[in-house]
Each structure stands twice: as structure tokens, then as C-alpha cells.
Amino acid sequence: MVGFANAMEVFSLLDRSNCRRCGEKTCMAFAGAVYRGIKPISACPGLDPATCARYGTEKSPPPEGDDTLLAALLDQVGRLDPVETAARTGGTVVGNRIVLKVLGKDFGIDADGNFTTDIHVNNWVVVPFLTYLVQCRGDQPAGEWIAYREIAGGRERYPLFRKRCEEVMKQVADTWPDLFDDIVHLFSGERLPVQFDADISVVLKPLPKVPVMICYWKPADGMASSLNVFFDAAVDRCLDAGAVFNLGTGMARMFEVLALRHGIILPAA
């Protein structure tokens, strides 16, 4: 038997039809109930017996803050006006869904909490996406770059952000020379002229009004390589420090996965 790390792992197994035959209004609500131990996964009539048997009796670990936050965000997003929200966040309305560009790919959600996207749905993208829909004030990027520690609430978390985001990205960049060319191509990024004397500067847009700049300094003259991640100075008008943390560390994890898929062997942490 296998337990779940979070509600999104349950959700990924469901057909997302919101049939309500489980007694919950949406598949996301059912996923939360299963994760919290309120309902067995076998209560979903759309799952095959093998899946139910695999996950049926194993207890999940105690729910973490992210899942409580996720449920609250889904509730808030379900109450938003789609037209106003799309205009404010730089998105569009397609049918009954609010659709944004996330790293160049369409990522949509409807009022029932159903996601439509070509990107793998997990907490690192879902929590910042929902937070952005709720918190974004509609301001355009300021055009100035700041470090994570300069964001309100970011200074205390910066050592962990450094370890889980910047150091992970640096390790991938050191091992995979084509990283930056590939992410520009895959995620509609942009190479910039020299920024902060870096050898390589790339901008990605994980959310329409939240550009992220990655600067990489190659090893030279006995100095080790270095990598820093910068955010637009207006990022706190779109996301709080926690959501920015999730965004940065999630992108780092995504780069690791891409490297492995390209056959790159990363050194042990």
C-alpha cells in the first residue's frame, strides 16, 4: 500500500469529471477528503480496483499547511469574477475557464476547481497560480530586478531559498551546458544582454506579470561558478513571499527533471 504526500497526488489519479457520485462537489474536494483520511479512495466510482487496492488502506501523513492553503485558495478562486480576474492578471477567458500563460503554456481553471493544462499539475505551480489569481493587483512589472531576500518576508527564508532554488539551478547549469538554450526554447524564455556582469542572463515568465531572471556566472580565474535568481521589483503586488518561494524552488526541481530526461547525470547533493 502507498500513502499520499499531498492532496494533489490524489487529484492526479482522478478523472476530474466532478460527477459528485462520491458525495463531494468536486474532484478536488474529494482529493482533499481522501488525503485527510475522511474518505477512502475507493469512494470514487471512476477508479479501477487495482488503484483502489494500491492506495486503499495506507494512511497518509498528517496534512501539511500547503493543503490547507490549497483548499482555501480554491474556495477564493471559485468566487472570483472570471472576466475581471483575467483582465487584472493578464489572462483570458475561454468558455468558463480563466486561462493564463505559465512558462509559455496555457494553464486554466474553472469555478469548480478543474485544471486544464499541458503542464504537470503539482503544488509548486498550483499554489502560486491560485495565489496570483487572488492577489495580483493588475500592476505592470516595474522593470527593476531584486533578489528574493528583498521581497517582504523573504529575508528570513532566503537561506533555504538559496539552498533549494539557486544552488539546485547552479548544479544543473554546471552539469548541463545547454540548459539555458533549452529552457528559452521550451518555455518561451528570452536571452538578455549582460545583466550584473553575468555570462548568461535569461528571463522566464512563470506567470504573466511575474518575470523571473536567472543570471549565471561561469567558473573563471580560479573562481567557482555562481547563479542568482531575481524577481521584478513589483512581484509583491502579485505574490507573497511564500508563493514566490514555491515558484522558485519548483522551477529548480523542474530543471532537475529536465536534465535527467536529457540523460544528464547530476552529482549527488
N, C-alpha and C positions, 0 to 999 in steps of 0.2 A: 504494500500500500504506500501511496505517496501523498504527502501533505502539500498545502499551497503556501507560497511565500507571501502572497497578497491577493486581493480580490481580482486584479487584472488577469492573473493566471487562470482563475475560474472562468472569467468572462471570455478568454481566448478559446475555451472549449465549446462555447455555446453557439447556437445558430443565429442569435441576435434578432429573432423574429418577433420578440415581445408578445408571444402568444398568450401569456398570462395563465396557462394551464398549471403552472407551478404554484399559483396563488400570489405571485408578485406582479407589480405593474410593468416592470421592465426586466430585461435580461441582466442589466447592470445591478438592479436591486436584488435579484436572485443571487448573483455572484457575491454580493456583499453578505447576504444571509448565509450562504454556504461557508464563506471564509470565517465568519464569526461563530460558526457552529450551530446556527439557529435552524438550518435546514440541511438535509443530506443532498448530495449532488444528484442522487437517483430521483429526486423530485422533478427533475427536468425530463419531460417525456421525449425530448428530441435526442437524448444521448444514448449511445449504444451500450449494451450490457458490459462490454469489455472495459469501456471508460469508467462506467459506474463502479465496476469491481475494483479497478485500479485505485480509484480515489475514494471509494465508498466509506471506509471506516477510519481512515487515518485522521487524526486530529491536526488541525492547522495550529501553528504557533499563535500566541496571543496577538490580536490585531495591533498594528502599529499606527502611529499618528497619520501616516500618509493615507491610509484607507479611510480614516475618519474625515480627513481633509477632502479626499476624493468624493465621498458621499455628499459633503456639504457643498462642494463646488458644482457637482452635477445638479443638485437641487437649485442652486442660484442660477446656473446657466439655463435651466429649464424654464425659468421665469423671465428671461430676457426677451426683449423685442428683437426678432431676427434682423429686420431692416435697419433699425438704429444701431444694433451691435455690429453688423457688417460694415456700415458706413464709418463707425468710430474706430474699428480695428483694422481697416484696410482689407476687408474680405468681401465676399459676395454672398448673395442668397440664391441657392439652387434648389428649387422645389420648396421643401420645408426645412432645409438644412442651411446652417451658416458654414461657409467654406473659406478657409484661409490657405495661403501657401506656406507650407512648413518645409524648409530646405528645398524649395522649388517644387514640391509635390502637393497636390490637393489633399487637405485634411478637413473633413466635415463632421458636423454633429447636428442631430435634430433635437427637438424638445423632449423626446423620450430617452435621450442619452445614448443613442446609437451612433457609432462612429463609422465613417466611410473614408477609406484612405488606402493608398498603396504602401504606406509606411507601417512597419510592425507596431501594433498598439501596445505600449507599456507605460509604466508610471513616469519615466523620465520625460516623455513627450506629452502625455495626457495631462499631468498636473500643471506644467507651465502653460499649455494650450488653454485649459479651462481658466486658470488664473488670469491669463491675458484677456480672455473674453470678458471677465468680470471687472478687472482692474484698469485696463487700458483707457486712458482719458481721451485719446484721439490726437495727442500732440505728435508732430513730426519729429524724427530724430534730430538731435541738436547739432550733429556733425563734429562733435568732440569726443575723444576716447578717454575712458577712465578704467582703472583696474577694479577687480571685484571688491577689494578691501575699501574702496572709496564709495561704494554703494551703502546707503543707510542700512545698518545691521550686518554689513559684510566684513567689517574688520575682525570681529571675534571668530568668524567662520573661515577666514582666509587661510590659515594653516592647513585645514582639512581640504579646502577647495584647491589649494596648491598641490596637495598630495594626490587627490582623486581626479583632478582635471588636468592641470598644467603638466605635472610630472608624467602622467599617463600619456598625454598627447606627445610630449617630448620623446618618450621612449619609442612610440610608434614612428615619429618623424626620423629619429636617429636610425631606425632599422629599415624603414621603407622610404627610399629616396623619392619615389613617385607619389607620395601621399598627397601633397598639396595640388599637384596637377589633377590627380584623380578626384579629389573632393570638389574641386572647382567644376569639373565636368559632370560629376554625378549629382551635385546639389546646387547647381546654378550659382556657384560662387564667383568671386571676382578677384583677380590678382591686382594689387595696388602698387604704385610706385613706392620707393623706400619710405618706411614709417619707423620712427625711433631708431634709425640706423640698422634695422633688421635686414637680414639677407633675403627673407621671404615674408611677404605680408598678404594675407588672404582674408576676404570678408565673406561670411556666410549669413544668410537670413533664416534663422530657425523660426522666426515669426515676422510678419510683415514690417512692424515698426521696431524690431529689436535686432539690429545688425550686430554681429559679433566679429571682431578682428583677431586673427591669430598671427602672432609675429614669431618668427623662428630665426635664431642666430646660429649659424653653423660653427662647429669647432674650428678654432684658428689660433695660431701662435701659442700653443700650449693651454689655451682656454677651452673648457668644455662647452658643448652646445647649450643653448638656453631657449626656452619657449614661454611666452606670456600670452594670456587671453585678455582682450579688452572689450568693454561694452560701451555703447553710446551713452553719453552723459545724461540723456533723458530716460534711461532704462527704468528708473524707479517710478516713472509715470505710467509704466506698463506692467511691471512685475515687482514683487517684493524680493528680498534677498534670498529667501528660501526657494522660490521658484527659479531664480537665476542660478542658484547652486545646482538644482536638479537639471537645469538645461545644460550647464557646462559639463557636469560630470557625466550626464547622459550622452552628450556628443563625444566625449572622450571614450566612453565604452563602445559607442558605435564605430569609432575609428579602429579600436582594437579588433572588433568583429570583422570589419572590412579587411584589415591586414591579414587576419587568419584565413579569410576566404580567398585571398590572393596568394596563399601559400607562404606568407611571411612568418617566420618563426621568431616570436618576441622573447627577449630574455626574461627569465623568471624574476618576479617582483622581489 
